[in-house]
């Protein structure tokens, strides 16, 4: 679930050129054991001056939630490097 969620966030970033901006466990549904992102009304373009800060916040929230339930998460700096190199 964690890996699939990161892939979806990455697709949102690289393909749609958007950052959710307010991602937490409350904005993710589990449908057939796959995460579904919703509440994208506040999403911003990756061109927004705060986009990288919003992305960091989203990834921190995801890491915080999954680490709380015992999932081994990737460090934020590695995640940011992965996102920015695929931009």
N, C-alpha and C positions, 0 to 999 in steps of 0.2 A: 504494500500500500504506500509506504514512504517513497520508494523508488518511482512508482507510477505517478505519484503526486508531483515529485520533482520534475519528471518528464513533462507533465501537463503544464506546470508553471513555466518550464523552459519553452514549450511550444507557444504558450501565450506570449512570451517575451520575444522569441525569435521569428515566429510566423505572423502573429497578429500585431507585434510591436507594441504590446501593452504590458503594464505591471498592475496587478490587482490593487495593491495599495492598502488593503485592510484585511488581509488574509489571516484567518485563525481557524481553529477547529469548528467554529460556528458557521463558516462559509464553505464547508466541504461536506457533501453527502456521500454516503457509501451506497452505490448502486451495483448490484451483482459483483460485489467485492472489488469494485473499481471506484476511485475517488472522482467526484464530479464537483467542479468549482461552480459557485454561484455568487450572486450579489456583486456583479461586475459593474454596477452603475457608477462607482467612483474610480474605476480603472483609469490610468493615465497613459499617455503615449510614452515610449522610452525616450522621446525627445524632451520630455518635461524636465525642468531643472532639478527636481527632487526625485526623479525616477529611480536612480540607484539607491537612494536612501529608503524609498518605499520598498524596493526589491529586498534590500537587506532586512528591513523590518518584517516583511512577509516570510522570508527564509528563516529568520530567527524564531518567529512564532511557530512555524512548522517544526523546526528542530526542537524547540522547547516542548511542544506537545508530544512528539514521538519519543523524545528521550524520557519523558515522564512515565511513559508506558513500557519502557524497557528496550526500545529500538535503538540500535547503534546508529547515530547520525553522523553525517559528514560535516567537518568544520566549515564555518561560514566563509572563510577565505577561499577554500577549495570550491565551494558552490558558486561564489561570485566569479571566480576565474573561469569556471565552466560556462556560466551564462554569458559573460562578456566576450569570450573567445568565439562563441557561436552567433554573436550578434550580427 
